[in-house]
C-alpha cells in the first residue's frame, strides 16, 4: 500500500525543516518541541518514503523527492501570502456622489453607518451638476430622478414629501391669502433637465404660472425661492424648517423619488450591489417609510 501523499500541513513542515536545516531549528520557529517535530516528520516519511538526507551533525537537506515537495510547498506558501495580502489590503473607497440636499439630509449621516457595518471606506462627492458627471467618476450616484438612466442599474431608495413654498416677501408682495387653487399669475421656479421628468415636477408644470427660473438643482431652487424669485416645489425636509420660506396651502403634489444608480458594468461589483441594497433599507428605516416590498 502506497504511503499517504503529504497534505498541506505536511508540506508546511517540510518547508520549515528545509529552510531551518534541522529539526531543532524548525521546532524553534514553529514554537513546538523538537520531539513533536520529529514525530511529524516520521509520520510524513512513513512506509519508506524519505524526504531528507541527514549528516553526522544533524543537518538536514532535501533528497530528490524532498526537493520537489519543498518547491511545491514554497509555491503554495507564496500563493497563500499573495491572497492574504490582497484580501487584507484596504481597497479603494466606494465613490458616492450626490447633490448638496441629499448629502446633508441623508448621505452625510448614513455613510459612517455603512462604513462601520461593511468595514469599507466611502468617499462622498457633492456636485451641483450631479447628473452631468461622467460614469467613470463615481461608483454610485444618489439623486432625485424618475428612473435609472440608460445603461445604468438603479434602486429606488424611497421618497421625499414635497410642498409649495415662497419667501415671506413674495407672499406679501403678491397678497397670497389662504389656499391657492392654481398658480396662474404667479412666478414659478420650475425644474429643468433630469428633474423635469420627475412626476412631482411634471405635476408642477401643470399647475400654471409664469416661469421665473429653470434649474436642474433643488438647493438652487430653494435659494432662488428664499430670494423672492417665485414659488418653488421643495422637499419638506429641506424647506419645512427654513425661516426664509413659508409653506403655501394648495394642491398636494406627488412625492420626489430618490434613486441610487450605478453604471451597468459596475452593478455586479459586490461593493456597489451591497451598498445599494443597504442604502434602500437604511433610507426607509431612518425616514419611517414602510418597506413592504423590501
N, C-alpha and C positions, 0 to 999 in steps of 0.2 A: 504493500500500500504506500503510495507516494506521500511524502511529508506535506503537511498543510503549507500553502504558499503564504509568505509573510503578509499580514494586513498592514493598514496604515500605521497603527500603533507600533507594530514591529519595525516598520521602515523608519519611524522616528528614532527608535532606539538604535538601529543600525547606523543611521546618520550621526547620531550623538556620539557613539563609540568611535566611529571613523574620524570625526573631527577632533575628539579629545585624545585619541590614540591609546586609550587604556580604559579598562573597566572602572578603575578608581576615579579617573578624571571625568568620565561620563556620569558616574554616580554623583559626584560633587555638583556638576551642572544641573542634573535632574533633581537634586536635593533628596536623594534616597540613599540607602545603604549600598555598599559595594556588593554585599551578598544578594540583595534584591536584584540589582542589575545583572549579576552573574546568573541568577536563576532565569531571568528574562531571556538572556542570550542562549542559555542552554535549551530553553523551550523552542526558540527560533531555529536552532541548529539541530533539533532532534532528528532522529532517523537518518543520521549520517549525512546531513546537508550542511557542511561547514561554510562559514561566510568569512571568517577572519583567520589570518596567519598570526601566530604568536611567537615572539622570540624569547630568549632566556631572561630578558629584562622586564617581561610583561607587556612590552609594546605590541599593539595590535594594528595590522594593516589588512585591508580587504583583499581576498583572493579574487579570482576571475569572476566567480558568481557574485561575490560581495561588491566588486566594482560596479556591476550593472545595477545591483539593488541600491547602492549608495547614490548612483546617478539618478535613478528613478525617484528616490526619496528627496533628493535635492530639488529636482524639478517640481515635485508635488508641493514641497515647502515654499518654493518661490511663487507658485500659482496661488497658494493659500494667502501668502503675505500680500500679493497684489490685490486680491479680492478684499482682504481685511482692510487694507489701506484705503481702497476706493470707497468701500461702504462706510468707513469711519470718517471720511473727509466730509466737511460741511459743503454741501452742494451750493450752486448759485441760488440766490434768493428768488422767491416767486415774485415776479414783477406784476403788480396790480396797479391799474390806472383808473382814474375816475375824475369826476368834476368836483369842485370845491364843496358843493352841497352834500354829496354823498360821502365825501371824505370826512366831513365834520359830523354828519348825522349818523353814519353807520360804520365806515371803514376804520377810522382812527381808533374807536373803542373796540372794534371787532378783531382787528389784526393781531393785537397782543394775545387775545384768547386763542386764535388759530395757531400762533407760534408756540404757545405753551402746550397746546394739545398735540401738535404734529412734530414738535422739535425741529421745525423748519423755518428759516428766516423768510420774511416777506418784505418787499420794498414797495412803498406806496408812492405813486406819481400822481400829482394833481395838475390838471390841464384845463384851460378854458375851452379849447377846441378839441375835446377828447375824441370826438367822432372822426376827426381828420387824421388821427395818429396812424402811422404805418403799423401793420400787424406784427412786424418783426420787433417792434419796440416794446411790446408787452406780452405777458402770458395770459392775463385775464383782464378784461375791461368790465367794470361795474358802472352802469349808467342807465338813465331813463331811456326807454325805447319801446317800440311797438312789437318787435320780434328780432330774432337774431339776423344779422346781416348775411348776405350771400357769402358762401364759402366759410361760414362760421358755425360753430356749435354753441347753443345757448341754453341757459337755465333761468327761468323767471324766478327771482327770489321772493317777490311779494309786491306790495303796493304802498304808495303814499296817498293819503286822502288829500284832496285838493279843495281850494276855496278861492273866491274872488276877493281881491284886496285893492285898496287905494290909499294914497297918502292923505293925512288929515287936511292938508291944504287943497288937495284936489277935491275932496269931498265938500269942503266949504265953498270952493270956487264954483262948483257945478251944482251946488244946493241939492245934494243927494239926501233924500229923506225916505226912510222906510225901505221896502222891498223893491229891488229892480227886476222887473219882468222881462226886460230886454236891455241890450247895451246900445241900442240905436241912439246916436247923438253923443256917445261917449268916446273918448280916446282909449284905445285898447292896445295893450302890448301883446303882440302875437308871436308865436313860435315860427322858426324857420328850420330848414334842413331836416335832420332826422327827427327832431322834436315835433315838427309839423305833422308827421304821420301818426302820432300817438292819438288814441281815442279822446283823451281829455282836451288836447289842443285842436283836434278836429271839431269837437263839441264847441269850443270857444269861438271858432271861426263861424259857426252857425248862429251865434247869438247877436250878430250885427255889430255896429260900432265902426269907428274910423281908426285905421291902423296908425298908431303913433310911433311904434318901434317894432322892428322884426329882430329877433335874437334866437340863436340856437342854444342859449345858455341860461338856465333857470336863475342862478345867482345874479347874472346881469339883468334879467327881468326884474328881480326883486330890488336891485339898486335903482333902476330906472323908475320903478313904481314909487319907491320911497322919495325920489326926487320930484314927484308930482307929474310924471310924464303921462300917466294914464292908469287904467285899470289892468291888473295882471292876474293871471290864474297861477297860484303858487301852492306848494305843499304846506299843509297846516303846520307841520313840524318846523318848517323854515320860517314862516311868516307869522304864525299864530302868537308868538310872544315878542314880536318886534314892535317897539313903541312907535316906530316911524310908519307903521302900516295899520290900517283899520280894516277889519273883515266887513264885507258887504253882504247883505241879505239878498239872495237871489236864487235862481235855479241851481239845483245840485249837480255839480259836474262829475264825470266818471273819475275813478282814481288814476294815478300815474303809475304805470308798471315799471319795476326796476329789474333789470336783467344783468346776469353775468354771462359774458360771451368770450369765446376763445377761437382762434383760428382752427379750422377743422383738422389741420395736420398736427396741432398741439393737443387736441382734446383727449387723446388716448394717454398722454403723459399722466402717470399716477398722481403727480403733484397737482396738476391742473384739475383733473377729474375729482380728486379728493377735496380740493378747496371749494369747487363749485357746489358739490353735494353738501359740504359742511355749511357753506355760506347760506344756502337756502334755508336750512333748519335754524341757523342762528338768527338770521334776519327775521324770520317769522316768530321765533320764540321771544326775541327781545322786543318785538313790536306787538306782541299779543295776538298775532294772526292765527287762525285755525289752520292746522296742517292736515286737513282731511285727505289730500292727495299726495302727501309726502311719501 
